Amino acid sequence: MAHNVSLTQALQGLLNDVAQHHFHEARQINPDSMFYQTVQYAIKKELLTAVTIEDPQGKAMAGVDLRAAQFTSGGKKFLATHSA
């Protein structure tokens, strides 16, 4: 069963996964997915750098590569503020 999470929860999960180096390969994902939208938001809000994300215009799938992702000071602050 699907579990809906808030954007804040999705960001917290994404940033925790980056911190723990869980991304070992690039992924092809649905650009309508929460994961893709969360990565886009993290880039837009300057929480992460060194992320490669494909423009999905006209495509069913888009590439996302978080292997080299790095935290900005804002990303570190977000993670510290939202850690349990």
N, CA, C and O atoms as a Maestro MAE file, in Angstrom:
{
 s_m_m2io_version
 :::
 2.0.0
}

f_m_ct {
 s_m_title
 :::
 protein
 m_atom[336] {
  # First column is atom index #
  i_m_mmod_type
  r_m_x_coord
  r_m_y_coord
  r_m_z_coord
  i_m_residue_number
  s_m_chain_name
  s_m_pdb_residue_name
  s_m_pdb_atom_name
  i_m_atomic_number
  :::
  1 25 0.839 -1.175 0.000 1 A "MET " " N  " 7
  2 3 0.000 0.000 0.000 1 A "MET " " CA " 6
  3 2 0.889 1.246 0.000 1 A "MET " " C  " 6
  4 15 1.901 1.293 0.699 1 A "MET " " O  " 8
  5 25 0.515 2.222 -0.766 2 A "ALA " " N  " 7
  6 3 1.284 3.462 -0.855 2 A "ALA " " CA " 6
  7 2 1.164 4.244 0.444 2 A "ALA " " C  " 6
  8 15 0.137 4.215 1.121 2 A "ALA " " O  " 8
  9 25 2.227 4.930 0.766 3 A "HIS " " N  " 7
  10 3 2.244 5.761 1.966 3 A "HIS " " CA " 6
  11 2 2.576 7.183 1.534 3 A "HIS " " C  " 6
  12 15 3.663 7.440 1.017 3 A "HIS " " O  " 8
  13 25 1.665 8.085 1.742 4 A "ASN " " N  " 7
  14 3 1.896 9.474 1.367 4 A "ASN " " CA " 6
  15 2 2.692 10.170 2.456 4 A "ASN " " C  " 6
  16 15 2.391 10.047 3.643 4 A "ASN " " O  " 8
  17 25 3.710 10.900 2.032 5 A "VAL " " N  " 7
  18 3 4.534 11.646 2.977 5 A "VAL " " CA " 6
  19 2 4.542 13.109 2.566 5 A "VAL " " C  " 6
  20 15 4.284 13.447 1.411 5 A "VAL " " O  " 8
  21 25 4.839 13.963 3.519 6 A "SER " " N  " 7
  22 3 4.934 15.387 3.225 6 A "SER " " CA " 6
  23 2 6.255 15.668 2.514 6 A "SER " " C  " 6
  24 15 7.162 14.837 2.514 6 A "SER " " O  " 8
  25 25 6.349 16.837 1.916 7 A "LEU " " N  " 7
  26 3 7.597 17.238 1.268 7 A "LEU " " CA " 6
  27 2 8.729 17.288 2.291 7 A "LEU " " C  " 6
  28 15 9.856 16.895 1.988 7 A "LEU " " O  " 8
  29 25 8.438 17.764 3.486 8 A "THR " " N  " 7
  30 3 9.458 17.824 4.536 8 A "THR " " CA " 6
  31 2 9.973 16.428 4.868 8 A "THR " " C  " 6
  32 15 11.179 16.232 5.014 8 A "THR " " O  " 8
  33 25 9.069 15.457 4.987 9 A "GLN " " N  " 7
  34 3 9.479 14.079 5.266 9 A "GLN " " CA " 6
  35 2 10.287 13.501 4.108 9 A "GLN " " C  " 6
  36 15 11.274 12.797 4.324 9 A "GLN " " O  " 8
  37 25 9.871 13.797 2.891 10 A "ALA " " N  " 7
  38 3 10.594 13.310 1.716 10 A "ALA " " CA " 6
  39 2 11.994 13.918 1.659 10 A "ALA " " C  " 6
  40 15 12.962 13.220 1.356 10 A "ALA " " O  " 8
  41 25 12.105 15.216 1.950 11 A "LEU " " N  " 7
  42 3 13.417 15.876 1.976 11 A "LEU " " CA " 6
  43 2 14.304 15.275 3.054 11 A "LEU " " C  " 6
  44 15 15.487 15.023 2.826 11 A "LEU " " O  " 8
  45 25 13.738 15.049 4.212 12 A "GLN " " N  " 7
  46 3 14.496 14.459 5.310 12 A "GLN " " CA " 6
  47 2 15.033 13.086 4.901 12 A "GLN " " C  " 6
  48 15 16.194 12.769 5.164 12 A "GLN " " O  " 8
  49 25 14.200 12.279 4.267 13 A "GLY " " N  " 7
  50 3 14.640 10.967 3.804 13 A "GLY " " CA " 6
  51 2 15.723 11.057 2.742 13 A "GLY " " C  " 6
  52 15 16.712 10.326 2.794 13 A "GLY " " O  " 8
  53 25 15.536 11.958 1.775 14 A "LEU " " N  " 7
  54 3 16.528 12.146 0.718 14 A "LEU " " CA " 6
  55 2 17.867 12.585 1.297 14 A "LEU " " C  " 6
  56 15 18.907 12.017 0.963 14 A "LEU " " O  " 8
  57 25 17.846 13.591 2.161 15 A "LEU " " N  " 7
  58 3 19.091 14.107 2.729 15 A "LEU " " CA " 6
  59 2 19.761 13.074 3.631 15 A "LEU " " C  " 6
  60 15 20.988 12.985 3.652 15 A "LEU " " O  " 8
  61 25 18.984 12.300 4.369 16 A "ASN " " N  " 7
  62 3 19.563 11.217 5.170 16 A "ASN " " CA " 6
  63 2 20.241 10.187 4.274 16 A "ASN " " C  " 6
  64 15 21.331 9.711 4.592 16 A "ASN " " O  " 8
  65 25 19.608 9.842 3.160 17 A "ASP " " N  " 7
  66 3 20.202 8.880 2.231 17 A "ASP " " CA " 6
  67 2 21.486 9.421 1.610 17 A "ASP " " C  " 6
  68 15 22.443 8.669 1.423 17 A "ASP " " O  " 8
  69 25 21.521 10.713 1.287 18 A "VAL " " N  " 7
  70 3 22.749 11.333 0.764 18 A "VAL " " CA " 6
  71 2 23.833 11.290 1.838 18 A "VAL " " C  " 6
  72 15 24.980 10.949 1.548 18 A "VAL " " O  " 8
  73 25 23.478 11.630 3.068 19 A "ALA " " N  " 7
  74 3 24.451 11.639 4.167 19 A "ALA " " CA " 6
  75 2 25.051 10.253 4.394 19 A "ALA " " C  " 6
  76 15 26.219 10.129 4.762 19 A "ALA " " O  " 8
  77 25 24.251 9.220 4.174 20 A "GLN " " N  " 7
  78 3 24.714 7.850 4.393 20 A "GLN " " CA " 6
  79 2 25.264 7.204 3.118 20 A "GLN " " C  " 6
  80 15 25.556 6.008 3.096 20 A "GLN " " O  " 8
  81 25 25.403 8.008 2.057 21 A "HIS " " N  " 7
  82 3 25.985 7.552 0.783 21 A "HIS " " CA " 6
  83 2 25.252 6.331 0.217 21 A "HIS " " C  " 6
  84 15 25.880 5.347 -0.176 21 A "HIS " " O  " 8
  85 25 23.933 6.407 0.181 22 A "HIS " " N  " 7
  86 3 23.123 5.292 -0.314 22 A "HIS " " CA " 6
  87 2 22.957 5.282 -1.830 22 A "HIS " " C  " 6
  88 15 22.368 4.347 -2.373 22 A "HIS " " O  " 8
  89 25 23.458 6.291 -2.519 23 A "PHE " " N  " 7
  90 3 23.276 6.362 -3.970 23 A "PHE " " CA " 6
  91 2 24.560 5.926 -4.662 23 A "PHE " " C  " 6
  92 15 25.547 6.661 -4.692 23 A "PHE " " O  " 8
  93 25 24.532 4.712 -5.219 24 A "HIS " " N  " 7
  94 3 25.718 4.135 -5.846 24 A "HIS " " CA " 6
  95 2 25.631 4.095 -7.361 24 A "HIS " " C  " 6
  96 15 26.586 3.701 -8.030 24 A "HIS " " O  " 8
  97 25 24.492 4.502 -7.903 25 A "GLU " " N  " 7
  98 3 24.324 4.547 -9.357 25 A "GLU " " CA " 6
  99 2 23.242 5.556 -9.706 25 A "GLU " " C  " 6
  100 15 22.409 5.915 -8.874 25 A "GLU " " O  " 8
  101 25 23.274 6.005 -10.955 26 A "ALA " " N  " 7
  102 3 22.231 6.910 -11.443 26 A "ALA " " CA " 6
  103 2 20.945 6.106 -11.614 26 A "ALA " " C  " 6
  104 15 20.977 4.883 -11.753 26 A "ALA " " O  " 8
  105 25 19.832 6.801 -11.601 27 A "ARG " " N  " 7
  106 3 18.529 6.140 -11.725 27 A "ARG " " CA " 6
  107 2 17.703 6.792 -12.817 27 A "ARG " " C  " 6
  108 15 17.821 7.992 -13.065 27 A "ARG " " O  " 8
  109 25 16.879 6.011 -13.459 28 A "GLN " " N  " 7
  110 3 15.868 6.497 -14.390 28 A "GLN " " CA " 6
  111 2 14.543 6.421 -13.645 28 A "GLN " " C  " 6
  112 15 14.107 5.337 -13.256 28 A "GLN " " O  " 8
  113 25 13.908 7.562 -13.447 29 A "ILE " " N  " 7
  114 3 12.668 7.564 -12.674 29 A "ILE " " CA " 6
  115 2 11.588 8.380 -13.371 29 A "ILE " " C  " 6
  116 15 11.862 9.176 -14.269 29 A "ILE " " O  " 8
  117 25 10.381 8.164 -12.941 30 A "ASN " " N  " 7
  118 3 9.231 8.895 -13.449 30 A "ASN " " CA " 6
  119 2 9.322 10.344 -12.964 30 A "ASN " " C  " 6
  120 15 9.422 10.581 -11.760 30 A "ASN " " O  " 8
  121 25 9.288 11.314 -13.876 31 A "PRO " " N  " 7
  122 3 9.386 12.714 -13.461 31 A "PRO " " CA " 6
  123 2 8.180 13.203 -12.660 31 A "PRO " " C  " 6
  124 15 8.232 14.280 -12.067 31 A "PRO " " O  " 8
  125 25 7.105 12.433 -12.635 32 A "ASP " " N  " 7
  126 3 5.946 12.791 -11.816 32 A "ASP " " CA " 6
  127 2 6.035 12.218 -10.405 32 A "ASP " " C  " 6
  128 15 5.161 12.469 -9.575 32 A "ASP " " O  " 8
  129 25 7.083 11.453 -10.136 33 A "SER " " N  " 7
  130 3 7.212 10.808 -8.831 33 A "SER " " CA " 6
  131 2 7.610 11.805 -7.750 33 A "SER " " C  " 6
  132 15 8.194 12.852 -8.029 33 A "SER " " O  " 8
  133 25 7.283 11.458 -6.526 34 A "MET " " N  " 7
  134 3 7.650 12.285 -5.370 34 A "MET " " CA " 6
  135 2 9.174 12.384 -5.257 34 A "MET " " C  " 6
  136 15 9.704 13.432 -4.888 34 A "MET " " O  " 8
  137 25 9.875 11.293 -5.573 35 A "PHE " " N  " 7
  138 3 11.335 11.307 -5.486 35 A "PHE " " CA " 6
  139 2 11.928 12.355 -6.430 35 A "PHE " " C  " 6
  140 15 12.768 13.157 -6.021 35 A "PHE " " O  " 8
  141 25 11.494 12.348 -7.682 36 A "TYR " " N  " 7
  142 3 11.999 13.320 -8.658 36 A "TYR " " CA " 6
  143 2 11.684 14.744 -8.201 36 A "TYR " " C  " 6
  144 15 12.551 15.617 -8.246 36 A "TYR " " O  " 8
  145 25 10.462 14.978 -7.767 37 A "GLN " " N  " 7
  146 3 10.054 16.311 -7.326 37 A "GLN " " CA " 6
  147 2 10.833 16.755 -6.090 37 A "GLN " " C  " 6
  148 15 11.140 17.938 -5.943 37 A "GLN " " O  " 8
  149 25 11.152 15.819 -5.207 38 A "THR " " N  " 7
  150 3 11.924 16.144 -4.006 38 A "THR " " CA " 6
  151 2 13.353 16.529 -4.374 38 A "THR " " C  " 6
  152 15 13.903 17.481 -3.820 38 A "THR " " O  " 8
  153 25 13.953 15.793 -5.305 39 A "VAL " " N  " 7
  154 3 15.308 16.132 -5.757 39 A "VAL " " CA " 6
  155 2 15.303 17.516 -6.408 39 A "VAL " " C  " 6
  156 15 16.181 18.334 -6.134 39 A "VAL " " O  " 8
  157 25 14.322 17.775 -7.264 40 A "GLN " " N  " 7
  158 3 14.209 19.102 -7.890 40 A "GLN " " CA " 6
  159 2 14.106 20.200 -6.838 40 A "GLN " " C  " 6
  160 15 14.770 21.231 -6.947 40 A "GLN " " O  " 8
  161 25 13.286 19.983 -5.833 41 A "TYR " " N  " 7
  162 3 13.089 20.968 -4.769 41 A "TYR " " CA " 6
  163 2 14.397 21.192 -4.001 41 A "TYR " " C  " 6
  164 15 14.745 22.332 -3.691 41 A "TYR " " O  " 8
  165 25 15.114 20.119 -3.695 42 A "ALA " " N  " 7
  166 3 16.379 20.231 -2.965 42 A "ALA " " CA " 6
  167 2 17.397 21.049 -3.753 42 A "ALA " " C  " 6
  168 15 18.174 21.805 -3.169 42 A "ALA " " O  " 8
  169 25 17.396 20.902 -5.065 43 A "ILE " " N  " 7
  170 3 18.296 21.691 -5.913 43 A "ILE " " CA " 6
  171 2 17.842 23.145 -5.944 43 A "ILE " " C  " 6
  172 15 18.648 24.058 -5.765 43 A "ILE " " O  " 8
  173 25 16.556 23.356 -6.171 44 A "LYS " " N  " 7
  174 3 16.000 24.712 -6.260 44 A "LYS " " CA " 6
  175 2 16.233 25.501 -4.971 44 A "LYS " " C  " 6
  176 15 16.547 26.691 -5.016 44 A "LYS " " O  " 8
  177 25 16.080 24.839 -3.825 45 A "LYS " " N  " 7
  178 3 16.253 25.500 -2.529 45 A "LYS " " CA " 6
  179 2 17.705 25.490 -2.065 45 A "LYS " " C  " 6
  180 15 18.014 25.894 -0.944 45 A "LYS " " O  " 8
  181 25 18.594 25.021 -2.946 46 A "GLU " " N  " 7
  182 3 20.037 24.999 -2.695 46 A "GLU " " CA " 6
  183 2 20.395 24.240 -1.419 46 A "GLU " " C  " 6
  184 15 21.177 24.710 -0.593 46 A "GLU " " O  " 8
  185 25 19.801 23.055 -1.282 47 A "LEU " " N  " 7
  186 3 20.133 22.168 -0.175 47 A "LEU " " CA " 6
  187 2 21.222 21.179 -0.577 47 A "LEU " " C  " 6
  188 15 21.965 20.681 0.269 47 A "LEU " " O  " 8
  189 25 21.309 20.896 -1.894 48 A "LEU " " N  " 7
  190 3 22.305 19.973 -2.436 48 A "LEU " " CA " 6
  191 2 22.977 20.581 -3.659 48 A "LEU " " C  " 6
  192 15 22.374 21.365 -4.392 48 A "LEU " " O  " 8
  193 25 24.233 20.207 -3.866 49 A "THR " " N  " 7
  194 3 24.952 20.554 -5.090 49 A "THR " " CA " 6
  195 2 25.486 19.255 -5.694 49 A "THR " " C  " 6
  196 15 25.375 18.187 -5.091 49 A "THR " " O  " 8
  197 25 26.059 19.360 -6.876 50 A "ALA " " N  " 7
  198 3 26.672 18.229 -7.586 50 A "ALA " " CA " 6
  199 2 25.668 17.109 -7.861 50 A "ALA " " C  " 6
  200 15 26.002 15.926 -7.798 50 A "ALA " " O  " 8
  201 25 24.446 17.504 -8.163 51 A "VAL " " N  " 7
  202 3 23.391 16.557 -8.527 51 A "VAL " " CA " 6
  203 2 23.131 16.713 -10.021 51 A "VAL " " C  " 6
  204 15 23.011 17.832 -10.520 51 A "VAL " " O  " 8
  205 25 23.045 15.605 -10.725 52 A "THR " " N  " 7
  206 3 22.694 15.633 -12.139 52 A "THR " " CA " 6
  207 2 21.249 15.178 -12.264 52 A "THR " " C  " 6
  208 15 20.879 14.097 -11.805 52 A "THR " " O  " 8
  209 25 20.433 16.032 -12.900 53 A "ILE " " N  " 7
  210 3 19.022 15.702 -13.077 53 A "ILE " " CA " 6
  211 2 18.626 16.085 -14.494 53 A "ILE " " C  " 6
  212 15 18.858 17.214 -14.928 53 A "ILE " " O  " 8
  213 25 18.030 15.149 -15.208 54 A "GLU " " N  " 7
  214 3 17.619 15.370 -16.594 54 A "GLU " " CA " 6
  215 2 16.318 16.151 -16.664 54 A "GLU " " C  " 6
  216 15 15.438 16.008 -15.815 54 A "GLU " " O  " 8
  217 25 16.217 16.979 -17.691 55 A "ASP " " N  " 7
  218 3 14.948 17.634 -17.995 55 A "ASP " " CA " 6
  219 2 14.051 16.586 -18.642 55 A "ASP " " C  " 6
  220 15 14.409 16.020 -19.675 55 A "ASP " " O  " 8
  221 25 12.903 16.323 -18.054 56 A "PRO " " N  " 7
  222 3 12.062 15.240 -18.563 56 A "PRO " " CA " 6
  223 2 11.146 15.628 -19.716 56 A "PRO " " C  " 6
  224 15 10.320 14.820 -20.141 56 A "PRO " " O  " 8
  225 25 11.275 16.833 -20.222 57 A "GLN " " N  " 7
  226 3 10.360 17.316 -21.262 57 A "GLN " " CA " 6
  227 2 10.244 16.298 -22.392 57 A "GLN " " C  " 6
  228 15 11.231 15.979 -23.056 57 A "GLN " " O  " 8
  229 25 9.048 15.799 -22.601 58 A "GLY " " N  " 7
  230 3 8.782 14.863 -23.681 58 A "GLY " " CA " 6
  231 2 9.253 13.444 -23.418 58 A "GLY " " C  " 6
  232 15 9.257 12.622 -24.335 58 A "GLY " " O  " 8
  233 25 9.647 13.137 -22.198 59 A "LYS " " N  " 7
  234 3 10.144 11.799 -21.868 59 A "LYS " " CA " 6
  235 2 9.291 11.179 -20.763 59 A "LYS " " C  " 6
  236 15 8.743 11.878 -19.911 59 A "LYS " " O  " 8
  237 25 9.194 9.876 -20.800 60 A "ALA " " N  " 7
  238 3 8.466 9.159 -19.749 60 A "ALA " " CA " 6
  239 2 9.337 8.954 -18.514 60 A "ALA " " C  " 6
  240 15 8.823 8.819 -17.403 60 A "ALA " " O  " 8
  241 25 10.664 8.931 -18.710 61 A "MET " " N  " 7
  242 3 11.606 8.720 -17.612 61 A "MET " " CA " 6
  243 2 12.694 9.787 -17.688 61 A "MET " " C  " 6
  244 15 13.004 10.305 -18.761 61 A "MET " " O  " 8
  245 25 13.266 10.104 -16.528 62 A "ALA " " N  " 7
  246 3 14.331 11.102 -16.468 62 A "ALA " " CA " 6
  247 2 15.445 10.580 -15.566 62 A "ALA " " C  " 6
  248 15 15.189 9.901 -14.572 62 A "ALA " " O  " 8
  249 25 16.676 10.905 -15.923 63 A "GLY " " N  " 7
  250 3 17.820 10.466 -15.136 63 A "GLY " " CA " 6
  251 2 18.067 11.367 -13.941 63 A "GLY " " C  " 6
  252 15 17.968 12.591 -14.030 63 A "GLY " " O  " 8
  253 25 18.390 10.735 -12.817 64 A "VAL " " N  " 7
  254 3 18.776 11.444 -11.599 64 A "VAL " " CA " 6
  255 2 20.028 10.757 -11.080 64 A "VAL " " C  " 6
  256 15 20.045 9.542 -10.881 64 A "VAL " " O  " 8
  257 25 21.079 11.545 -10.863 65 A "ASP " " N  " 7
  258 3 22.339 10.992 -10.366 65 A "ASP " " CA " 6
  259 2 22.746 11.745 -9.103 65 A "ASP " " C  " 6
  260 15 23.081 12.929 -9.152 65 A "ASP " " O  " 8
  261 25 22.711 11.049 -7.979 66 A "LEU " " N  " 7
  262 3 23.041 11.636 -6.676 66 A "LEU " " CA " 6
  263 2 24.357 11.091 -6.111 66 A "LEU " " C  " 6
  264 15 24.666 11.312 -4.940 66 A "LEU " " O  " 8
  265 25 25.126 10.387 -6.931 67 A "ARG " " N  " 7
  266 3 26.372 9.784 -6.430 67 A "ARG " " CA " 6
  267 2 27.349 10.816 -5.895 67 A "ARG " " C  " 6
  268 15 28.042 10.553 -4.913 67 A "ARG " " O  " 8
  269 25 27.418 11.982 -6.520 68 A "ALA " " N  " 7
  270 3 28.375 13.012 -6.107 68 A "ALA " " CA " 6
  271 2 27.714 14.126 -5.294 68 A "ALA " " C  " 6
  272 15 28.337 15.156 -5.035 68 A "ALA " " O  " 8
  273 25 26.472 13.927 -4.895 69 A "ALA " " N  " 7
  274 3 25.721 14.979 -4.189 69 A "ALA " " CA " 6
  275 2 26.448 15.433 -2.927 69 A "ALA " " C  " 6
  276 15 26.986 14.628 -2.168 69 A "ALA " " O  " 8
  277 25 26.444 16.742 -2.733 70 A "GLN " " N  " 7
  278 3 27.069 17.360 -1.566 70 A "GLN " " CA " 6
  279 2 26.070 18.295 -0.903 70 A "GLN " " C  " 6
  280 15 25.243 18.913 -1.574 70 A "GLN " " O  " 8
  281 25 26.152 18.395 0.411 71 A "PHE " " N  " 7
  282 3 25.298 19.326 1.140 71 A "PHE " " CA " 6
  283 2 25.814 20.745 1.024 71 A "PHE " " C  " 6
  284 15 27.022 20.983 1.045 71 A "PHE " " O  " 8
  285 25 24.899 21.678 0.902 72 A "THR " " N  " 7
  286 3 25.230 23.088 1.081 72 A "THR " " CA " 6
  287 2 25.064 23.372 2.570 72 A "THR " " C  " 6
  288 15 24.629 22.502 3.325 72 A "THR " " O  " 8
  289 25 25.405 24.572 2.991 73 A "SER " " N  " 7
  290 3 25.179 24.916 4.399 73 A "SER " " CA " 6
  291 2 23.686 24.847 4.715 73 A "SER " " C  " 6
  292 15 23.300 24.450 5.815 73 A "SER " " O  " 8
  293 25 22.847 25.233 3.750 74 A "GLY " " N  " 7
  294 3 21.398 25.143 3.941 74 A "GLY " " CA " 6
  295 2 20.928 23.705 4.087 74 A "GLY " " C  " 6
  296 15 20.034 23.421 4.884 74 A "GLY " " O  " 8
  297 25 21.517 22.806 3.330 75 A "GLY " " N  " 7
  298 3 21.171 21.391 3.431 75 A "GLY " " CA " 6
  299 2 21.568 20.809 4.777 75 A "GLY " " C  " 6
  300 15 20.818 20.037 5.374 75 A "GLY " " O  " 8
  301 25 22.756 21.183 5.255 76 A "LYS " " N  " 7
  302 3 23.207 20.723 6.575 76 A "LYS " " CA " 6
  303 2 22.284 21.249 7.667 76 A "LYS " " C  " 6
  304 15 21.939 20.532 8.606 76 A "LYS " " O  " 8
  305 25 21.891 22.514 7.529 77 A "LYS " " N  " 7
  306 3 21.004 23.125 8.523 77 A "LYS " " CA " 6
  307 2 19.638 22.442 8.509 77 A "LYS " " C  " 6
  308 15 19.081 22.144 9.565 77 A "LYS " " O  " 8
  309 25 19.097 22.194 7.312 78 A "PHE " " N  " 7
  310 3 17.800 21.524 7.204 78 A "PHE " " CA " 6
  311 2 17.858 20.163 7.880 78 A "PHE " " C  " 6
  312 15 16.973 19.817 8.662 78 A "PHE " " O  " 8
  313 25 18.890 19.395 7.584 79 A "LEU " " N  " 7
  314 3 19.007 18.051 8.140 79 A "LEU " " CA " 6
  315 2 19.149 18.096 9.662 79 A "LEU " " C  " 6
  316 15 18.539 17.290 10.365 79 A "LEU " " O  " 8
  317 25 19.946 19.026 10.168 80 A "ALA " " N  " 7
  318 3 20.118 19.149 11.618 80 A "ALA " " CA " 6
  319 2 18.813 19.550 12.301 80 A "ALA " " C  " 6
  320 15 18.497 19.067 13.389 80 A "ALA " " O  " 8
  321 25 18.067 20.428 11.658 81 A "THR " " N  " 7
  322 3 16.811 20.917 12.220 81 A "THR " " CA " 6
  323 2 15.733 19.842 12.209 81 A "THR " " C  " 6
  324 15 14.894 19.801 13.109 81 A "THR " " O  " 8
  325 25 15.744 18.974 11.204 82 A "HIS " " N  " 7
  326 3 14.670 17.995 11.032 82 A "HIS " " CA " 6
  327 2 15.065 16.572 11.404 82 A "HIS " " C  " 6
  328 15 14.320 15.635 11.117 82 A "HIS " " O  " 8
  329 25 16.202 16.394 12.027 83 A "SER " " N  " 7
  330 3 16.599 15.053 12.464 83 A "SER " " CA " 6
  331 2 15.899 14.712 13.768 83 A "SER " " C  " 6
  332 15 15.661 15.571 14.617 83 A "SER " " O  " 8
  333 25 15.584 13.453 13.896 84 A "ALA " " N  " 7
  334 3 14.876 13.005 15.108 84 A "ALA " " CA " 6
  335 2 15.835 12.819 16.262 84 A "ALA " " C  " 6
  336 15 15.417 12.446 17.358 84 A "ALA " " O  " 8
  :::
 }
 m_bond[335] {
  # First column is bond index #
  i_m_from
  i_m_to
  i_m_order
  :::
  1 1 2 1
  2 2 3 1
  3 3 4 2
  4 3 5 1
  5 5 6 1
  6 6 7 1
  7 7 8 2
  8 7 9 1
  9 9 10 1
  10 10 11 1
  11 11 12 2
  12 11 13 1
  13 13 14 1
  14 14 15 1
  15 15 16 2
  16 15 17 1
  17 17 18 1
  18 18 19 1
  19 19 20 2
  20 19 21 1
  21 21 22 1
  22 22 23 1
  23 23 24 2
  24 23 25 1
  25 25 26 1
  26 26 27 1
  27 27 28 2
  28 27 29 1
  29 29 30 1
  30 30 31 1
  31 31 32 2
  32 31 33 1
  33 33 34 1
  34 34 35 1
  35 35 36 2
  36 35 37 1
  37 37 38 1
  38 38 39 1
  39 39 40 2
  40 39 41 1
  41 41 42 1
  42 42 43 1
  43 43 44 2
  44 43 45 1
  45 45 46 1
  46 46 47 1
  47 47 48 2
  48 47 49 1
  49 49 50 1
  50 50 51 1
  51 51 52 2
  52 51 53 1
  53 53 54 1
  54 54 55 1
  55 55 56 2
  56 55 57 1
  57 57 58 1
  58 58 59 1
  59 59 60 2
  60 59 61 1
  61 61 62 1
  62 62 63 1
  63 63 64 2
  64 63 65 1
  65 65 66 1
  66 66 67 1
  67 67 68 2
  68 67 69 1
  69 69 70 1
  70 70 71 1
  71 71 72 2
  72 71 73 1
  73 73 74 1
  74 74 75 1
  75 75 76 2
  76 75 77 1
  77 77 78 1
  78 78 79 1
  79 79 80 2
  80 79 81 1
  81 81 82 1
  82 82 83 1
  83 83 84 2
  84 83 85 1
  85 85 86 1
  86 86 87 1
  87 87 88 2
  88 87 89 1
  89 89 90 1
  90 90 91 1
  91 91 92 2
  92 91 93 1
  93 93 94 1
  94 94 95 1
  95 95 96 2
  96 95 97 1
  97 97 98 1
  98 98 99 1
  99 99 100 2
  100 99 101 1
  101 101 102 1
  102 102 103 1
  103 103 104 2
  104 103 105 1
  105 105 106 1
  106 106 107 1
  107 107 108 2
  108 107 109 1
  109 109 110 1
  110 110 111 1
  111 111 112 2
  112 111 113 1
  113 113 114 1
  114 114 115 1
  115 115 116 2
  116 115 117 1
  117 117 118 1
  118 118 119 1
  119 119 120 2
  120 119 121 1
  121 121 122 1
  122 122 123 1
  123 123 124 2
  124 123 125 1
  125 125 126 1
  126 126 127 1
  127 127 128 2
  128 127 129 1
  129 129 130 1
  130 130 131 1
  131 131 132 2
  132 131 133 1
  133 133 134 1
  134 134 135 1
  135 135 136 2
  136 135 137 1
  137 137 138 1
  138 138 139 1
  139 139 140 2
  140 139 141 1
  141 141 142 1
  142 142 143 1
  143 143 144 2
  144 143 145 1
  145 145 146 1
  146 146 147 1
  147 147 148 2
  148 147 149 1
  149 149 150 1
  150 150 151 1
  151 151 152 2
  152 151 153 1
  153 153 154 1
  154 154 155 1
  155 155 156 2
  156 155 157 1
  157 157 158 1
  158 158 159 1
  159 159 160 2
  160 159 161 1
  161 161 162 1
  162 162 163 1
  163 163 164 2
  164 163 165 1
  165 165 166 1
  166 166 167 1
  167 167 168 2
  168 167 169 1
  169 169 170 1
  170 170 171 1
  171 171 172 2
  172 171 173 1
  173 173 174 1
  174 174 175 1
  175 175 176 2
  176 175 177 1
  177 177 178 1
  178 178 179 1
  179 179 180 2
  180 179 181 1
  181 181 182 1
  182 182 183 1
  183 183 184 2
  184 183 185 1
  185 185 186 1
  186 186 187 1
  187 187 188 2
  188 187 189 1
  189 189 190 1
  190 190 191 1
  191 191 192 2
  192 191 193 1
  193 193 194 1
  194 194 195 1
  195 195 196 2
  196 195 197 1
  197 197 198 1
  198 198 199 1
  199 199 200 2
  200 199 201 1
  201 201 202 1
  202 202 203 1
  203 203 204 2
  204 203 205 1
  205 205 206 1
  206 206 207 1
  207 207 208 2
  208 207 209 1
  209 209 210 1
  210 210 211 1
  211 211 212 2
  212 211 213 1
  213 213 214 1
  214 214 215 1
  215 215 216 2
  216 215 217 1
  217 217 218 1
  218 218 219 1
  219 219 220 2
  220 219 221 1
  221 221 222 1
  222 222 223 1
  223 223 224 2
  224 223 225 1
  225 225 226 1
  226 226 227 1
  227 227 228 2
  228 227 229 1
  229 229 230 1
  230 230 231 1
  231 231 232 2
  232 231 233 1
  233 233 234 1
  234 234 235 1
  235 235 236 2
  236 235 237 1
  237 237 238 1
  238 238 239 1
  239 239 240 2
  240 239 241 1
  241 241 242 1
  242 242 243 1
  243 243 244 2
  244 243 245 1
  245 245 246 1
  246 246 247 1
  247 247 248 2
  248 247 249 1
  249 249 250 1
  250 250 251 1
  251 251 252 2
  252 251 253 1
  253 253 254 1
  254 254 255 1
  255 255 256 2
  256 255 257 1
  257 257 258 1
  258 258 259 1
  259 259 260 2
  260 259 261 1
  261 261 262 1
  262 262 263 1
  263 263 264 2
  264 263 265 1
  265 265 266 1
  266 266 267 1
  267 267 268 2
  268 267 269 1
  269 269 270 1
  270 270 271 1
  271 271 272 2
  272 271 273 1
  273 273 274 1
  274 274 275 1
  275 275 276 2
  276 275 277 1
  277 277 278 1
  278 278 279 1
  279 279 280 2
  280 279 281 1
  281 281 282 1
  282 282 283 1
  283 283 284 2
  284 283 285 1
  285 285 286 1
  286 286 287 1
  287 287 288 2
  288 287 289 1
  289 289 290 1
  290 290 291 1
  291 291 292 2
  292 291 293 1
  293 293 294 1
  294 294 295 1
  295 295 296 2
  296 295 297 1
  297 297 298 1
  298 298 299 1
  299 299 300 2
  300 299 301 1
  301 301 302 1
  302 302 303 1
  303 303 304 2
  304 303 305 1
  305 305 306 1
  306 306 307 1
  307 307 308 2
  308 307 309 1
  309 309 310 1
  310 310 311 1
  311 311 312 2
  312 311 313 1
  313 313 314 1
  314 314 315 1
  315 315 316 2
  316 315 317 1
  317 317 318 1
  318 318 319 1
  319 319 320 2
  320 319 321 1
  321 321 322 1
  322 322 323 1
  323 323 324 2
  324 323 325 1
  325 325 326 1
  326 326 327 1
  327 327 328 2
  328 327 329 1
  329 329 330 1
  330 330 331 1
  331 331 332 2
  332 331 333 1
  333 333 334 1
  334 334 335 1
  335 335 336 2
  :::
 }
}
